[in-house]
């Protein structure tokens, strides 16, 4: 039977740009915030986003396997999704500026 695990994350949940939430006994959702300006020949390029990952940790060996998750508001797959009640946010990349207006959902199908 499948369950939805809602992940509550706001700016204060990030420590050193990382927020980890355990969603099952051996699975974690890791959020990594990037807020950097990169220099190019023509100036700087700002990168502001949150990368979402699913980490599977093998209980017997401790081996970690990571998977990329959707990080665009309004997009979901069979494992993870980001929803909002603010229609103007749909289609935007998740950032620290908009995470408070979003609900992150892990779909536990185990």
Phi, psi and omega per residue, in radians:
X1 nan 2.362 -3.069
X2 -1.605 2.532 3.117
X3 -2.220 2.738 3.021
X4 -1.901 2.184 3.061
X5 -1.815 2.004 3.104
X6 -1.490 2.333 -3.110
X7 -1.855 2.110 3.108
X8 -1.671 2.082 3.123
X9 -2.473 2.332 3.012
X10 -2.371 -3.092 -3.092
X11 -0.957 -0.652 -3.081
X12 -1.261 -0.284 -3.140
X13 -1.355 -0.234 -3.099
X14 -1.553 2.222 3.059
X15 -2.063 2.107 -3.054
X16 0.921 0.765 3.075
X17 1.226 0.217 -3.118
X18 -2.229 2.434 3.037
X19 -2.271 2.174 3.135
X20 -2.052 2.381 3.091
X21 -2.310 2.203 3.084
X22 -1.404 2.201 -3.107
X23 -1.929 -0.384 2.980
X24 -2.513 -3.090 -3.102
X25 -1.099 -0.466 -3.107
X26 -2.251 0.246 -3.126
X27 -2.203 2.463 3.116
X28 -2.306 2.566 2.930
X29 -1.806 2.174 3.113
X30 -1.935 2.268 3.067
X31 -1.955 2.273 -3.110
X32 -2.153 2.077 -3.093
X33 -1.599 2.275 3.066
X34 -2.054 2.197 3.070
X35 -2.488 1.447 -3.028
X36 -2.340 2.680 2.965
X37 -1.952 2.172 -3.125
X38 -1.834 2.331 3.126
X39 -1.356 2.422 3.012
X40 -2.260 3.107 3.110
X41 -1.074 -0.600 -3.078
X42 -1.666 0.141 -3.121
X43 2.357 -2.438 3.139
X44 -2.132 2.670 3.098
X45 -2.105 2.026 3.116
X46 -1.378 2.395 3.048
X47 -2.155 2.020 -3.114
X48 -2.356 1.917 -3.103
X49 -2.944 2.907 3.020
X50 -2.026 2.218 3.072
X51 -1.610 2.301 -3.121
X52 -1.926 2.309 -3.137
X53 -2.366 2.619 2.984
X54 -1.865 2.229 3.123
X55 -1.962 2.167 3.013
X56 -1.767 2.212 3.120
X57 -1.996 2.020 3.124
X58 -1.152 2.037 -3.055
X59 -1.024 -0.649 -3.060
X60 -1.375 -0.618 -3.041
X61 -1.917 -0.342 -3.086
X62 1.379 0.095 3.131
X63 -1.183 2.292 -3.110
X64 -1.841 2.295 3.045
X65 -2.105 2.275 -3.108
X66 -1.945 2.561 3.124
X67 -2.302 2.419 3.058
X68 -1.279 2.486 3.106
X69 -2.083 2.801 3.101
X70 -1.026 2.464 3.098
X71 -2.258 0.342 3.073
X72 -1.883 2.295 -3.094
X73 -1.147 2.265 -3.125
X74 1.671 -0.094 3.141
X75 -1.827 2.485 3.055
X76 -2.604 2.805 2.998
X77 -2.201 -2.853 -3.088
X78 -1.268 -0.139 -3.064
X79 -1.972 -0.622 -2.928
X80 -2.657 2.563 3.082
X81 -2.676 2.795 3.113
X82 -2.172 2.095 -3.128
X83 -2.061 2.848 3.102
X84 -2.657 2.720 3.016
X85 -1.707 0.095 3.132
X86 -1.869 1.707 -3.052
X87 -0.964 -0.546 -3.112
X88 -1.185 -0.277 3.119
X89 -1.478 -0.350 -3.092
X90 -1.067 2.338 -3.113
X91 1.597 -0.158 3.103
X92 -1.532 2.720 3.072
X93 -1.317 2.448 3.094
X94 -1.147 2.290 3.106
X95 -2.407 3.021 3.047
X96 -1.147 -0.420 -3.131
X97 -1.303 -0.437 -3.087
X98 -2.065 -0.037 -3.068
X99 -1.105 -0.520 3.135
X100 -1.139 -0.354 -3.113
X101 -1.767 0.224 -3.081
X102 -2.164 2.745 3.011
X103 -2.042 2.187 3.097
X104 -1.715 2.303 -3.064
X105 -2.226 2.281 3.009
X106 -1.831 2.250 -3.116
X107 -1.740 1.814 -3.094
X108 -1.452 1.847 -3.122
X109 -1.830 0.259 -3.107
X110 -1.373 nan nan
